[in-house]
Amino acid sequence: MPRRSRPRGHIEELPSGHFRAKVYAGTDPLTRKRRYLVETVSTGLEAERALTRLQHQVDENRHPKSSITVGRAVEQWLEVAKIEPTTRERYEDIVRLYIAPVFGEMQAAKLDAEMLERLYARLQRCRELCNGRPRAGHTCRPLAASTTRKVHQILHTALGRAVRWRHLGVNPAAAAEPPPTGRANPDPPSPAEATKLLNDAWTDPEWGMLVWLSMIIGARRGEISALRWRDIDADRATLWVSRANSETRAGGVREKTTKTGSRRRIALDPHTLELLAAHRKLWQDRVQLLGLELGEDAFVFSTTPDATRPYPPSSISQRYRRMATKLGLRSTRLHSLRHYAATELVAAGVDIRTVAGRLGHGGGTTTLKIYAAWVEQADRSAATTLSATVPRPVPTIGPSGPYASIADDLRQQIESGRLAPGAELPTVAQLAVSYGVAVGTAHRAMAKLKQEGLIDVTRGPRATVARAASEPA
């Protein structure tokens, strides 16, 4: 007996008289629930056409041109992508944690914008993609918007490469909208926290010198790690930042160019030069005990007795995090020292171009975007300073309109005695013609003089002067 095929959809008649076509479209990879394609139309004939159209749509997704999965598309892209080792390691972690568990085994042709945007929304509620129901031992921790945007970037780029290689017809991630970029909110140490940091760090002079220099020049941790004695010109009070160290789990510490690929010069103050001289003397005495000399290629900060190997960037961050946690600081990230240098410079009124140059930003746009709050604070301080130095004008009080000019003219005639008490004033019509204004303007001038008690106005007779301006009202 032949096996009966399962119905591929049906049509429902709604109480409103409309018709609904409904077709099964597989299981949702996020909720593990059944998905249906639904369309509501007015007539039964339109419902039959909608049912056929939805069935074709399901067939196209069920039998794509290529059976490549999302996980395989990402793997193939990573094989040819030209990215830094540290960035590659970060991307691999994102794929392992957030992409592979949900879409790894799914055919890429079945992916659509709805699934992606729902994934982004759920990640920003809980990085473990929980169902929102409270359970023992679990606390929802949202994924940062910047990391969620990296998820979208990886999928968009990998699936775009799959389209170029003709594994896919269209890139489903191109239609999806990633979460908006969050506003940068740097949280540098306060002056009191900076004092606590330095006092605790200087219990170890080498570590104290590293924390101090990070605050003064605002360098990244990789740039501090790669700093050598040849990069410091004490005669010109200058420090050159030309290289940076990166660190991966597989390759260890590796020297490379700076983040922007440029070499920058940073001026040093006399006190910092004195501290660096004492730090160098400390290292010279140490290597002499080994029968060696401290060369110009030696690292300024090192974990080896001969200063031939750099202080690993991850170790710098870990040590700073432990210290900041012990002191109860708001931010335990080493990067907050970079924010401290920038915010102090901006708040002191240093121009943005100079601040961007010291930090190694590609341009002032990045500096403005991140430190806009401190730019506003410096601008407000500048406004107060300018207002205090500019001479204050002496305002001249005079007529503020045609009616005021007429009233002022008549007032002067009364004060000079040309119009004595009891003298009749011109009519409103005469004043309007004499001064070339509207009757209403002349009437307003008379009303002002009456309000001041200079004239008497009654119905019928013409207005008369009530008293001299010097007499009491």
ChimeraX attribute file (.defattr): number of C-alpha atoms within 10 A of each C-alpha:
attribute: neighborCount
match mode: 1-to-1
recipient: residues
	/A:1	3
	/A:2	4
	/A:3	5
	/A:4	6
	/A:5	6
	/A:6	6
	/A:7	8
	/A:8	14
	/A:9	17
	/A:10	13
	/A:11	18
	/A:12	13
	/A:13	16
	/A:14	10
	/A:15	7
	/A:16	7
	/A:17	11
	/A:18	14
	/A:19	22
	/A:20	22
	/A:21	26
	/A:22	21
	/A:23	23
	/A:24	17
	/A:25	21
	/A:26	15
	/A:27	12
	/A:28	13
	/A:29	17
	/A:30	17
	/A:31	11
	/A:32	9
	/A:33	10
	/A:34	11
	/A:35	14
	/A:36	17
	/A:37	16
	/A:38	16
	/A:39	16
	/A:40	17
	/A:41	17
	/A:42	13
	/A:43	13
	/A:44	17
	/A:45	11
	/A:46	14
	/A:47	23
	/A:48	16
	/A:49	13
	/A:50	22
	/A:51	23
	/A:52	14
	/A:53	15
	/A:54	22
	/A:55	19
	/A:56	12
	/A:57	14
	/A:58	18
	/A:59	12
	/A:60	13
	/A:61	15
	/A:62	15
	/A:63	12
	/A:64	16
	/A:65	13
	/A:66	13
	/A:67	16
	/A:68	17
	/A:69	20
	/A:70	24
	/A:71	22
	/A:72	20
	/A:73	23
	/A:74	23
	/A:75	15
	/A:76	14
	/A:77	18
	/A:78	17
	/A:79	8
	/A:80	9
	/A:81	13
	/A:82	10
	/A:83	11
	/A:84	11
	/A:85	16
	/A:86	14
	/A:87	13
	/A:88	15
	/A:89	15
	/A:90	14
	/A:91	19
	/A:92	16
	/A:93	12
	/A:94	17
	/A:95	21
	/A:96	13
	/A:97	13
	/A:98	19
	/A:99	21
	/A:100	16
	/A:101	13
	/A:102	17
	/A:103	20
	/A:104	18
	/A:105	15
	/A:106	17
	/A:107	20
	/A:108	26
	/A:109	24
	/A:110	19
	/A:111	18
	/A:112	15
	/A:113	15
	/A:114	13
	/A:115	17
	/A:116	22
	/A:117	18
	/A:118	13
	/A:119	22
	/A:120	24
	/A:121	17
	/A:122	19
	/A:123	23
	/A:124	20
	/A:125	18
	/A:126	18
	/A:127	17
	/A:128	17
	/A:129	21
	/A:130	17
	/A:131	11
	/A:132	10
	/A:133	7
	/A:134	10
	/A:135	8
	/A:136	5
	/A:137	5
	/A:138	10
	/A:139	11
	/A:140	16
	/A:141	13
	/A:142	16
	/A:143	18
	/A:144	17
	/A:145	18
	/A:146	14
	/A:147	15
	/A:148	23
	/A:149	17
	/A:150	17
	/A:151	21
	/A:152	23
	/A:153	16
	/A:154	20
	/A:155	24
	/A:156	19
	/A:157	19
	/A:158	24
	/A:159	28
	/A:160	22
	/A:161	20
	/A:162	23
	/A:163	16
	/A:164	13
	/A:165	10
	/A:166	12
	/A:167	20
	/A:168	21
	/A:169	15
	/A:170	16
	/A:171	23
	/A:172	22
	/A:173	24
	/A:174	17
	/A:175	14
	/A:176	18
	/A:177	14
	/A:178	20
	/A:179	17
	/A:180	10
	/A:181	11
	/A:182	9
	/A:183	8
	/A:184	10
	/A:185	12
	/A:186	17
	/A:187	16
	/A:188	24
	/A:189	22
	/A:190	13
	/A:191	11
	/A:192	8
	/A:193	16
	/A:194	18
	/A:195	12
	/A:196	16
	/A:197	20
	/A:198	16
	/A:199	12
	/A:200	16
	/A:201	19
	/A:202	15
	/A:203	10
	/A:204	10
	/A:205	14
	/A:206	17
	/A:207	18
	/A:208	18
	/A:209	21
	/A:210	20
	/A:211	21
	/A:212	20
	/A:213	18
	/A:214	22
	/A:215	22
	/A:216	21
	/A:217	20
	/A:218	24
	/A:219	23
	/A:220	20
	/A:221	24
	/A:222	26
	/A:223	23
	/A:224	27
	/A:225	28
	/A:226	30
	/A:227	25
	/A:228	24
	/A:229	17
	/A:230	14
	/A:231	19
	/A:232	21
	/A:233	14
	/A:234	14
	/A:235	7
	/A:236	9
	/A:237	14
	/A:238	16
	/A:239	21
	/A:240	16
	/A:241	24
	/A:242	18
	/A:243	22
	/A:244	22
	/A:245	23
	/A:246	24
	/A:247	17
	/A:248	15
	/A:249	9
	/A:250	8
	/A:251	10
	/A:252	10
	/A:253	20
	/A:254	15
	/A:255	15
	/A:256	16
	/A:257	17
	/A:258	20
	/A:259	15
	/A:260	9
	/A:261	13
	/A:262	13
	/A:263	12
	/A:264	15
	/A:265	15
	/A:266	19
	/A:267	14
	/A:268	18
	/A:269	10
	/A:270	11
	/A:271	9
	/A:272	15
	/A:273	18
	/A:274	12
	/A:275	16
	/A:276	19
	/A:277	12
	/A:278	14
	/A:279	16
	/A:280	15
	/A:281	12
	/A:282	13
	/A:283	20
	/A:284	17
	/A:285	13
	/A:286	17
	/A:287	15
	/A:288	12
	/A:289	11
	/A:290	10
	/A:291	8
	/A:292	12
	/A:293	15
	/A:294	19
	/A:295	14
	/A:296	12
	/A:297	13
	/A:298	20
	/A:299	24
	/A:300	27
	/A:301	24
	/A:302	20
	/A:303	13
	/A:304	11
	/A:305	12
	/A:306	21
	/A:307	21
	/A:308	17
	/A:309	17
	/A:310	23
	/A:311	23
	/A:312	22
	/A:313	20
	/A:314	16
	/A:315	13
	/A:316	18
	/A:317	16
	/A:318	14
	/A:319	13
	/A:320	20
	/A:321	17
	/A:322	13
	/A:323	16
	/A:324	21
	/A:325	14
	/A:326	11
	/A:327	14
	/A:328	12
	/A:329	18
	/A:330	14
	/A:331	16
	/A:332	22
	/A:333	18
	/A:334	21
	/A:335	20
	/A:336	19
	/A:337	27
	/A:338	21
	/A:339	22
	/A:340	21
	/A:341	21
	/A:342	28
	/A:343	26
	/A:344	18
	/A:345	18
	/A:346	24
	/A:347	19
	/A:348	15
	/A:349	16
	/A:350	15
	/A:351	14
	/A:352	19
	/A:353	14
	/A:354	14
	/A:355	22
	/A:356	18
	/A:357	16
	/A:358	20
	/A:359	19
	/A:360	24
	/A:361	16
	/A:362	14
	/A:363	13
	/A:364	16
	/A:365	12
	/A:366	12
	/A:367	22
	/A:368	18
	/A:369	13
	/A:370	17
	/A:371	19
	/A:372	16
	/A:373	16
	/A:374	19
	/A:375	23
	/A:376	14
	/A:377	15
	/A:378	20
	/A:379	15
	/A:380	13
	/A:381	15
	/A:382	14
	/A:383	11
	/A:384	11
	/A:385	11
	/A:386	11
	/A:387	11
	/A:388	10
	/A:389	8
	/A:390	8
	/A:391	8
	/A:392	8
	/A:393	6
	/A:394	6
	/A:395	6
	/A:396	6
	/A:397	6
	/A:398	9
	/A:399	12
	/A:400	8
	/A:401	10
	/A:402	17
	/A:403	22
	/A:404	19
	/A:405	15
	/A:406	22
	/A:407	19
	/A:408	17
	/A:409	12
	/A:410	19
	/A:411	18
	/A:412	13
	/A:413	14
	/A:414	22
	/A:415	16
	/A:416	12
	/A:417	11
	/A:418	11
	/A:419	19
	/A:420	16
	/A:421	16
	/A:422	14
	/A:423	16
	/A:424	16
	/A:425	18
	/A:426	13
	/A:427	15
	/A:428	20
	/A:429	14
	/A:430	13
	/A:431	20
	/A:432	18
	/A:433	12
	/A:434	11
	/A:435	14
	/A:436	12
	/A:437	15
	/A:438	15
	/A:439	16
	/A:440	13
	/A:441	20
	/A:442	25
	/A:443	16
	/A:444	17
	/A:445	23
	/A:446	26
	/A:447	16
	/A:448	17
	/A:449	20
	/A:450	16
	/A:451	11
	/A:452	12
	/A:453	16
	/A:454	23
	/A:455	25
	/A:456	18
	/A:457	17
	/A:458	9
	/A:459	6
	/A:460	6
	/A:461	9
	/A:462	14
	/A:463	20
	/A:464	19
	/A:465	21
	/A:466	19
	/A:467	20
	/A:468	21
	/A:469	19
	/A:470	8
	/A:471	8
	/A:472	7
	/A:473	10
